[in-house]
Amino acid sequence: MSEIPIPQKAPYPVEVEAGKKYFWCACGRSNKQPFCDGSHEGTDITPAMHTAEESKTLYFCGCKRTQAVPLCDGSHSKL
């Protein structure tokens, strides 16, 4: 697969609920960013599951370059 698209060069703030599972889009193709909509079909990329430990705001990576999958680690600032 060619290079992963960058949906946005900033994180997505998301209010998560404790105990709920979230499937972060890793391929950059989803129309429901930052979450998976199945657009990775036919690639070797799969979404990353994140289970919220507590209800709060988390910042999911928007550039798809994070090393702290699925959360933002500031990698977008180097693009």
Secondary structure, 3 states (H helix, E strand, C coil): CCCCCCCCCCCEEEEECCCCEEEECCCCCCCCCCECCCCCCCCCCCCEEEECCCCEEEEECCCCCCCCCCECCCHHHHC
